[in-house]
Amino acid sequence: MTDKAQEQPEDREESFVSHLVELRQRLVKAVLAVLAVFIVLFTYPGASYIYDVLAQPMLATLPTGTRMIATGVITPFMVPVKITLMAAFVIALPVVLYQAWAFVAPGLYRHEKRLAMPLIVSSTLLFLVGMAFCYFVVFRTVFHFIASFAPQSITPAPDIEAYLNFVLTMFLAFGLTFEVPVVVVLLVKTGVVTVAKLRSARGYVVVGAFVIAAVFTPPDVVSQFMLAVPLCLLYEVGLLIGAAIERKDRSENAEPEKT
């Protein structure tokens, strides 16, 4: 017993160190994947081209011959680099998520592994869909709406760094908004809350959706509605999927009783 008592702390320490080593290896692989994609994008098609693509919704609403401006000394270099790094992270996201999955998978039960992988894949796809919706629909609609109210006596010339911060905030807001079905399904699947309780909380969700939209979007009605309405609709989609999961779980639990 004494030998075992002395060996247990050492075993735990070795296990802890081995987990730290594996975590470092996984992080290094994820960072290298992002850097590799960044180098490729920075070389071809180039950071400037990627920024021009991202800025296209704003440029399309500016008066003819007007361009965006850069007020900082190194801003014309740093902003495209940041945009390229963001694009590299999005492209390398499957590798990053796989490294996270490979690190936590050995400690999961079989049923947890079956749940984790679909959640990772679906959450990644939904986040990308949210960013695409923001770029192709929200940006074009909101920028045209704002430009229509600009007085004729001024010439809009947005700063590229301010535009970058705005884009990142909007991408994050819409990307997380499109994760609502995953959150609802996860709550139902883990038994934290039932679909009936989530349905009874619809009113609070609607109010919360418009509060979130007011915080993360520009102070105009169009952008707030374009964030709040999809959030509410995606919440309903999550409820439908959660209800299907509850029915499936009830049927699986009832089968042993019949036999």
HUHU-V380408 format. One record per helix or strand of 3 or more residues. SS is the DSSP state (hx for helix, st for strand). FROM is the first residue (numbers start at 1). TO is the last residue. Records with the same first field share a line. If there is no record, write none. Layout:
SS->FROM-TO / FROM-TO
//
This chain:
hx->2-59 / 75-91 / 93-107 / 110-148 / 160-177 / 180-189 / 195-200 / 202-216 / 221-258
//
